[in-house]
């Protein structure tokens, strides 16, 4: 039974990692864009955004040069004895490079 539980936790963690890495790629802009708007869009989608600046231009004049996935925070738990494990996404971080 312990092996089955470990396999379930491992599978859940792997699924959460794949989902976490796929999100920022879909949210990334298709080309250079307004950094301020991109950051706002990502925050509206629920991401915690960390900005890496190359230069000192204001964000409304800067361009996005990259969006990279960061840490995904999740919790795997069950609600009682005999219940299935469930994974809840707590938060996702993305890094936005602007110049």
N, C-alpha and C positions, 0 to 999 in steps of 0.2 A: 504494500500500500504506500509505503514511503517513497518507493521509486516512481510510482505513478504521480504522486503529489509533486515530486521534484521535476518530473518531465512536464507537468502542467504549468508549473511556475516558470520553467525555462522557456516553454513555448509562448507563454503570455509575455514574458520580457522581450523575446525576439519580435513578436508581433508589434509590441509597443514601440520598439526601436525602429522598425521598418516604417510604421505609420508616422513616427516623429520625424524621420528623415525625408519622407515624401512631402510633407506639408510645406516646408519653406521653399522647396523647388517649385511647387505650384504657385506659391505666393510671390515668387521673384518676378521682377519686371522683365519684359522681353528684350529690352534694350536700355541704353542710357536714359535715365529719366530724372525727374525732379526728386531730390532726396527727401524733402519735407513731405511730399505727397506719398512716396513709397513707405516712409516710416509710419505715417498716419494710417495707411491702409493695413500694414502689418499689425499695428497695435489694435485696430478695429477688429481684426480677425482673431485677436486674443493672444498674440505673441508678445513676449517681453523682448524689446529691441535694444541691442547694444550697438552703438554707432562707433565705427573706427574712421577717424578723419585723416585724410591726406591733404594737408593744406589748411588754410584758415578761412575759407570762403563761408559765408552764411549758408545754412541748410537750404534756404529757398533759392540759392544760386548754385548750389553744388549738384553734381550728377552722381548717380549710383553706379559704382563700378563692380559691385558684387554683393550677393546675399548668400550667407552660409548658415547651415543649421548649427544650433548650439545644443545645450543640455535639454533633455526632456525629463520632466519630473512626473512620476506616476506612482501609484500605490496598488499593490495586489493584496487582496484581502478576501475573506469570506464572512458572511453575516452570521453564521452559526454552525454548529456541528453538523456535518454531513452535507452542507451547502457547497456548491461549486465555487471555485475561485473566480473573482472578477478583478479586472484591472481598470482603475480610474485614472484618467489623465489629469494631472494637477496643474501643469504649466509647461510651456515650451519657450525656448529662447532662440533668437536668430541674431546673427551679426550682419550689419549692413555697412559695407565699405563705401565711403563717399569721397569725392575730390572735386 
